Structures are given as C-alpha cells and as structure tokens.
C-alpha cells in the first residue's frame, strides 16, 4: 500500500467514525424526545414555577445540555420522586 493510499483509507475511516458518532448522538436525541413526548402525553397540563438559586439553574442547564435533553425533562423525574425524609410524617 502506498502512502497516498494509506492516507486516503485513514481519511475514510475517520469519516466513517464521525458518521457513526453523529448517528449515535441523533439516536440519543430521538430517544430523549420520544420520552419527553410520552411524559407530556401522560402529564397534566399544569405549569409549575419554582424559585431556585442561580447556581442550581446553571447546574441543571449544564447537566441537561450534557445529556442532550431539555432542562424540564431532566427536572421532572426529580420532582416525581418522593422525598424519603418526608415519609411517615
């Protein structure tokens, strides 16, 4: 194999790897969107407004971005989870 041939194959391999990565990200985004649609269909149409600290807001937004999901989709499961410390009161 010649050097130009090896370089061409390396470029093709890099493109294939990038396409595979992009497909994985798209699949994850599709799953998150489907989950949010299902949540929205099962949820009441009631908005909830909370006052939170700026640092918590930034942390929630950072984590949601890292998981490629909307911030409300990240927070909803936490709001649904019962607080163990309040049980039995």
C-alpha positions in Angstrom: 0.0 0.0 0.0 1.3 3.4 -0.9 1.4 6.4 1.4 -1.4 8.2 -0.5 -3.5 5.1 -0.4 -2.9 4.8 3.4 -3.8 8.4 3.9 -7.0 8.0 1.8 -8.0 5.0 3.8 -7.3 6.8 7.1 -9.5 9.7 6.0 -12.3 7.3 5.0 -12.0 5.6 8.4 -12.2 8.9 10.2 -15.3 10.0 8.2 -17.0 6.6 9.0 -16.2 7.0 12.7 -17.6 10.6 12.7 -20.8 9.5 10.9 -21.2 6.7 13.4 -20.8 9.1 16.3 -23.3 11.5 14.8 -25.8 8.7 14.3 -25.4 7.7 18.0 -26.0 11.3 19.1 -29.0 11.5 16.9 -30.4 8.2 18.3 -29.9 9.5 21.8 -31.7 12.8 21.0 -34.6 10.9 19.3 -35.0 8.7 22.4 -35.0 11.8 24.7 -37.6 13.5 22.5 -39.8 10.4 22.5 -39.5 10.1 26.2 -40.5 13.7 26.6 -43.4 13.3 24.3 -44.6 10.3 26.3 -44.2 12.3 29.5 -46.1 15.2 28.1 -49.0 13.0 27.0 -49.2 11.4 30.4 -48.9 14.6 32.4 -51.5 17.2 33.4 -51.2 20.5 31.5 -50.3 22.3 34.7 -47.2 24.6 34.7 -45.1 24.7 37.8 -42.9 27.7 38.5 -40.2 27.4 41.1 -37.7 29.9 42.5 -34.3 28.4 42.6 -30.8 29.7 43.0 -28.9 30.9 40.0 -26.2 28.3 40.7 -28.8 25.5 40.7 -30.3 26.8 37.5 -26.9 26.8 35.8 -26.1 23.3 37.1 -29.4 22.0 35.8 -28.9 23.6 32.4 -25.3 22.3 32.2 -26.4 18.8 33.0 -29.3 18.8 30.6 -27.0 20.1 27.8 -24.5 17.3 28.6 -27.3 14.7 28.4 -28.8 16.4 25.2 -32.2 16.7 26.8 -34.4 19.7 27.7 -33.9 21.1 31.2 -37.5 20.4 32.2 -37.1 16.7 31.1 -34.2 16.5 33.5 -36.0 18.0 36.4 -39.4 16.2 36.1 -38.2 12.8 37.4 -36.7 14.5 40.5 -40.0 16.3 41.2 -41.9 13.0 40.9 -39.6 11.1 43.3 -41.0 11.1 46.8 -38.6 12.6 49.4 -37.7 9.8 51.8 -37.2 12.2 54.7 -40.9 13.3 54.5 -42.3 9.8 54.6 -44.0 8.8 57.8 -44.7 12.4 58.9 
